[in-house]
Amino acid sequence: MEDDMVYASTDGYPDQFGGERDKKLKSSGFRALLLDIQLLSTIEQRKYLKRHFNEWKGDNEQVDDVCVIGMRI
């Protein structure tokens, strides 16, 4: 379909501990997050993902590298 988004990422984002119960976001939570933001501009998606990750992580240390690439096709 026109204006679809394709994402590639490392496992760092879903493997990060955080949130209210200090658990991993997991792949299912990450997929849901991407579905929620897919209609935003790519610039807004970047801002949202960065803000969400930092809020999710909270005071926890970052456990892995984080790379998310999105491309609108």
Secondary structure as UniProt FT lines:
FT   TURN            2..3
FT   STRAND          5..9
FT   TURN            12..15
FT   STRAND          17..18
FT   TURN            19..22
FT   STRAND          23..24
FT   HELIX           26..37
FT   TURN            38..39
FT   HELIX           42..57
FT   TURN            58..59
FT   STRAND          68..72
//
